């Protein structure tokens, strides 16, 4: 196989405002070519590898596949100022590819949209102590998948999809809400940080991947089962940061004396 190649183009505009506030927009187009595909007509393309955990054993491949990604992005950001910041990003996009059968399909990654929001606020406690609170919200379109070839799947003992209507189905939309709380105690030589991360606090059941799971009651049914991503996870931590610059200064002073 030869290298896969791509051509990128983008046009952006950014506006800076007072109070460390900015808005940025961008439109882009990416054309990919020389993508490895089967020598015979099929929906397989190496462009989809890496989106899941399925093994694949392709036959001879040739660099004749193509793909394209295009979309628009928006970023609204308030930089950390007056102990507060926030960041909002939005992306609307299409991700398509063409296999050796000449048909254009959705790539595995074509979720069509993604939105993110981050915000944080610091509260000064006494002279040297700081309490921080933050929030993170992410939502995105689900990954693409197709219809299972039941006979081929049972023979291989792993999921094999039909070429017809490949990647016409989609996982449920992804959503996650996180919170973070930290308390910092600053001393001349050390900074103590006590933190609590509340990851996926709503315990949203997001799909990670599909797995081969025969249906014993109905053998003709699609032998698939959903594997979920991480649920609610509270993480408590304690961290100590050393002020090495001050320690080094004291060493220099001692050496000079």
C-alpha positions in Angstrom: 0.0 0.0 0.0 1.1 3.5 -0.7 0.6 6.6 1.5 -2.9 8.1 2.1 -3.0 11.7 1.0 -5.2 14.7 1.8 -5.9 18.3 0.8 -7.0 20.7 3.4 -8.7 24.1 3.1 -10.1 26.4 5.7 -11.4 29.9 6.1 -11.7 31.5 9.5 -12.6 34.8 11.1 -11.9 35.9 14.7 -13.0 38.9 16.6 -11.5 40.0 19.9 -13.6 42.1 22.3 -12.9 43.8 25.6 -12.8 41.9 28.9 -10.8 39.0 27.3 -13.7 37.9 25.1 -13.4 36.4 21.6 -15.6 34.8 18.9 -14.1 32.7 16.2 -15.8 31.0 13.2 -14.3 28.6 10.6 -15.5 26.7 7.6 -13.3 23.9 6.3 -13.1 21.2 3.6 -10.8 18.2 3.6 -10.4 15.8 0.6 -8.7 12.4 1.2 -7.5 10.1 -1.5 -5.4 7.1 -1.9 -7.3 5.4 0.9 -6.8 1.6 1.0 -9.9 -0.3 0.0 -10.7 -3.9 -1.2 -9.7 -4.9 -4.7 -13.2 -6.2 -5.3 -16.4 -4.1 -4.9 -17.2 -3.6 -1.2 -18.0 -1.1 1.5 -14.7 -1.6 3.3 -12.3 1.3 3.7 -9.4 1.8 6.0 -10.8 5.2 6.7 -13.2 3.6 9.2 -10.6 1.8 11.3 -10.0 3.0 14.8 -13.6 3.9 15.6 -14.2 0.6 17.4 -12.6 -2.6 18.7 -13.4 -5.1 16.0 -10.6 -7.1 14.5 -10.3 -7.0 10.8 -8.4 -9.3 8.4 -8.6 -7.6 4.9 -7.5 -9.3 1.8 -5.5 -7.5 -0.8 -6.0 -3.7 -0.6 -5.4 -0.9 -3.2 -5.1 2.8 -2.7 -8.2 3.8 -4.7 -10.6 5.0 -2.0 -11.6 8.6 -1.3 -13.2 10.5 1.5 -14.2 14.0 2.4 -14.9 16.0 5.6 -16.5 19.4 5.7 -18.3 21.6 8.2 -18.5 24.8 10.1 -17.2 25.5 13.7 -17.9 28.3 16.2 -15.9 29.1 19.3 -17.0 31.6 21.9 -14.4 32.1 24.7 -14.0 34.3 27.7 -10.4 34.0 28.9 -9.7 33.7 32.6 -10.3 37.2 33.9 -11.7 38.5 37.1 -11.6 34.9 38.5 -14.0 33.6 35.8 -13.8 31.9 32.4 -16.0 30.0 29.9 -15.6 28.3 26.6 -18.3 27.2 24.1 -17.6 25.3 20.9 -20.0 24.1 18.3 -19.3 22.0 15.2 -21.6 20.9 12.4 -20.0 18.5 9.9 -20.3 15.8 7.3 -17.8 12.9 7.0 -18.2 10.7 3.9 -16.2 8.1 2.0 -16.3 6.0 -1.1 -15.3 2.4 -1.1 -14.2 0.2 -4.0 -17.9 -0.3 -5.0 -18.1 3.4 -6.0 -20.8 4.2 -3.5 -20.6 7.2 -1.1 -21.4 6.4 2.5 -21.2 7.9 6.0 -17.9 7.2 7.7 -18.0 5.6 11.2 -17.3 9.0 12.7 -20.1 11.0 11.0 -22.0 12.1 14.1 -23.0 15.4 12.3 -22.6 17.6 15.3 -20.6 18.2 18.6 -21.1 20.8 21.3 -19.0 21.5 24.3 -19.2 24.0 27.2 -16.7 24.6 29.9 -16.9 27.2 32.7 -15.0 27.9 35.9 -15.0 30.3 38.8 -12.5 31.0 41.6 -13.4 32.4 45.0 -10.7 33.8 47.1 -10.7 32.6 50.7 -8.7 34.6 53.1 -5.4 35.8 51.6 -3.8 32.7 50.1 -6.6 30.1 49.8 -8.7 29.7 46.7 -11.9 27.7 46.2 -12.7 26.8 42.5 -15.8 25.3 40.9 -16.2 24.2 37.3 -18.6 22.6 34.9 -18.2 20.7 31.7 -21.0 19.7 29.3 -20.5 17.6 26.1 -23.0 16.3 23.6 -22.4 14.8 20.2 -24.1 12.7 17.5 -23.6 9.0 17.8 -21.2 6.9 15.9 -22.4 5.2 12.7 -22.9 1.4 12.2 -24.8 -0.9 9.8 -26.9 -4.0 9.6 -25.4 -7.3 10.6 -24.8 -10.1 8.2 -26.0 -12.8 10.6 -24.6 -15.8 8.7 -21.1 -14.3 8.2 -21.1 -13.1 11.9 -22.0 -16.6 13.2 -19.2 -18.1 11.1 -16.6 -15.6 12.2 -17.9 -15.3 15.8 -17.6 -11.5 15.6 -19.7 -8.8 14.0 -19.7 -8.6 10.2 -21.9 -6.0 8.5 -23.8 -6.1 5.3 -22.4 -3.8 2.5 -26.0 -2.7 1.6 -27.0 0.3 3.8 -23.6 0.2 5.6 -23.3 2.9 8.2 -26.9 4.0 7.8 -27.7 3.4 11.5 -26.5 5.5 14.3 -25.8 5.1 18.1 -27.8 7.2 20.5 -26.5 10.8 20.9 -23.6 11.2 23.4 -24.1 13.3 26.5 -22.0 13.9 29.6 -22.1 16.4 32.5 -19.1 16.9 34.8 -18.5 19.0 37.8 -15.2 19.8 39.6 -14.5 21.4 42.9 -11.0 22.3 44.2 -9.5 24.0 47.2 -6.0 25.4 47.1 -3.9 26.3 50.1 -0.9 28.4 49.1 2.2 28.6 51.3 5.6 30.1 50.6 7.1 26.7 49.6 4.1 24.5 48.7 0.6 24.6 47.2 -1.8 22.0 48.5 -4.8 21.2 46.3 -7.7 19.1 47.4 -10.1 18.2 44.6 -13.3 16.3 43.7 -14.2 15.4 40.1 -17.8 14.3 39.5 -17.5 12.6 36.1 -20.7 11.9 34.3 -22.7 12.9 37.3 -26.1 12.1 35.7 -24.8 8.5 35.0 -25.8 8.8 31.4 -25.5 5.5 29.6 -23.4 6.3 26.5 -22.7 3.5 24.0 -19.0 2.6 23.6 -19.3 -0.2 21.0 -21.3 -3.2 19.8 -20.3 -6.8 20.6 -21.2 -10.2 19.2 -24.0 -11.7 21.3 -26.1 -14.5 19.8 -29.8 -14.4 20.6 -30.7 -17.9 21.9 -34.4 -17.2 21.8 -34.5 -15.9 18.3 -31.5 -17.1 16.3 -32.5 -15.0 13.3 -32.3 -11.8 15.2 -29.2 -9.6 15.0 -26.6 -11.0 17.4 -25.5 -7.7 18.9 -25.2 -6.3 22.4 -24.4 -2.8 23.5 -21.3 -2.1 25.6 -21.5 1.1 27.6 -19.0 3.7 28.4 -18.0 4.7 31.9 -20.9 5.7 34.2 -20.8 8.1 37.2 -17.3 8.2 38.6 -16.4 10.4 41.6 -12.7 11.1 41.8 -11.1 12.5 45.0 -7.5 13.7 44.9 -4.9 15.5 46.8 -1.9 17.2 45.1 1.2 19.0 46.3 3.1 21.5 44.1 6.6 22.5 45.1 7.8 26.0 44.4 11.2 25.0 43.0 12.0 28.5 41.9 12.1 29.8 45.4 14.1 26.8 46.6 16.6 27.4 43.8 16.9 31.1 44.8 17.7 30.1 48.4 20.3 27.7 47.2 22.0 30.4 45.0 22.0 32.7 48.0 23.6 30.1 50.2 26.2 29.4 47.5 27.0 33.1 47.2 27.5 33.4 51.0 
